[in-house]
Amino acid sequence: MTLFVAGLLVFLGIHSVSIVAPRWRDAQARRMGENGWKGLYSLASIASFVAMLYGYGIARQIPVMVYMPSMVLRHLALLLMVPVFPLLIAAYLPGRIKRLSRNPMLLAVILWAVSHLLANGTLNDLLLFGGFLGWAVADLISVSRRAHVRPVPSAPASAVNDVIVVVVGLGLYAFVLLWAHARVIGVSPLG
């Protein structure tokens, strides 16, 4: 559990620099160069992500149950996951969906975290999904208060992007739901 928690804290901490110290982040990027900063940021993110995943896998072997989710909550979780992949894709393919949601990636993380909290009741699940939920809500609030938000590289805005976002997003959700989640995570969301 220690490796999991350390990896989670470092990963979320790195991703919180713009929330708690945006000026410091910008100063480091100027000092190191944008590519130098992104390289260091990426290496630290990957290392902490690997530690978090490996530690989570170990923690899953000795689960500490906090609550037992009902079948109704598991079905609700499946429903809440429907817009997650389209929202993730909308962050990079601007159209009406991105404009209306304002920050589709953070909304996707919030829905992903809430749905997984509804469907899972172990301590490590609460730490993982609760941590991401808290981070995403804090970042959403932070982004709405920032005077300058760094742009996310994306395709040119187009009405066709909304169709692509929905079709590809729902296709990805079906792929994860019906095949990838069981193969990669080791648990089928469908029971």
N, C-alpha and C positions, 0 to 999 in steps of 0.2 A: 504494500500500500504506500510505502514511503516514496518509492520511485515514481509511482503514478501521481501522487500529490505534488511532488517536486516538479515533475514534467508539466503538469497542469498549471501550477503557479507560474513557472517560468514562461510557458507558452502564452497564457493570458496576460502576464505582466508585460511581455514584449509587445503584445498587441494593444496594450493600454497606454503606451508611451504618449501617443497623440491625445489621449484623454486627459492624462494628469500633467503632462509636461510638453505641450506642443512647441513651445519656443525652444526648449532644450533639444527636441527632436530635429527641428529645423536648423538649429546651430550645428548639431552634429553632422547633418547632411551637407551643410555648407563646408564644414571643416574637412570632412572625409571625401566630399564629392557625392553626388546623388547615387552613383553606381557603387561606390565604396560602402555607403550607408546601407543600401539595399542588399549588397552582398553579405555584410555582417548580420543584418536583420534576418535574411533568408537562412543563413547557416544556423543561427541561434534558434530560429523558428523550427527548422527541420529537426535539429538535435532534440529540442524539448518535445516536439510532437512524437518523435520515435520513443523517447523515454516515457511519455504519457501513455502511448498505445501499448508498449511492452509492459509497463507497470499495471495498466488496466487489465491486460490479459492475465497477469499473475493474480491480481485482486479478485478477478471473476472466479478463480478456482476455489476460493474460500469466501463465498458471499455472506454478507451481513445483511439480513432482511430488516428493512425499516417498516415497510408496509407491503401488502399484497394487492396489486392492482386488479380491479374487477374486469370482466370481459367487456363491459360497457366502455370503460376507460381505454381499453386496448383498441376497440373499434373507433372511438373518438380520435385516438392518436393516428390511426390510419387515414382518417378524414382530414385531420389537420396537416398531414404531410402532403396532401395533394398539391397545394400551391408552392411548396418549398423549392422544387427544382425549377419550375418556371421563373420564380423570383430570382433565384441564383443566376440564371441565364440572362434575365432582364437587366441585371447590373452591367452587362457587357454589350447588350443589344438594345440601345435606347429606342423607346417608342412610348405609346400611351401608358403601358404597364409601369415602366420605370418612372415616368413623370407623375403618375397618380400615387405610386407607392413611395416616392421620394428617395428612399434608401432601401431598395429591394433586397440587397444582400443581408443587411442586418435584420430585416423582417423575416427573411428565410431562416436565419440562425435562431431567432426567437421562436418561430413556429416549430422548427426542428427540436429545439430544447424542450419546449412545453410538451410537445407530443411524446417525446421520449421520457419525460418525467411522469406523464400519465400512464405509460405502459411498463415502466420499470420501477422497482421499489427497493433495490439494494443500496447500501451506503455509497459504494463506488459510483453507481448510476446517479445518485443525488448529487455527489460532488462534481462529476463530469458535466451532466446536463444543467445542473443548477449553476455551476461556474460559468458555463457558456451563456446561459440565460442572463445572469447578472451582468456579465461583460457586455453582451449585445445591447441590453437596455441602457447601460451607462454610456456606451458608445453612441447610441441613437440620440440620447439627450445631449451629449457632448457635440456631436455633429450639428445638431440644430442650433447650438449656441455659438459655434465658431464663426468668426467673420469670414475666414477663408478656408475652404475645403479643397484639399488637393484632388484634382480630377482623376477619375479611374479611366485607364485606357479602354476605349470601346470602339465599336463600329459606328459609322455614321447613323444618325437617327433616321428611322423609316417606319412607315405604317406596316410594312411587311415584317419587320422585326417582331411585332406582337404575335403574328401567326407562327413564326419560327419559335419564339419563346414558349408558346403554349404547346405546340406539337412536339418539339424536342424535349421540353421539360416534362410533359406527361409521359412521353416515351421512356425517358430516363427513370422516372418514378416507377413505371411498370417493370423495367429491367431490374432495378434495385429491389423492389418489392417481391418479384417473382423468382429472382435468381441470385443476384449479387449479394444481398444482405446475408442470406444463409451461407453462401460460399465464403465471403470475406469476413463477416462478423461471427459466423457460427450459430446464428439464431435466425429462424424464419419469423418475420413479422406476422405471418398468417397462422402461426401456431404450428 
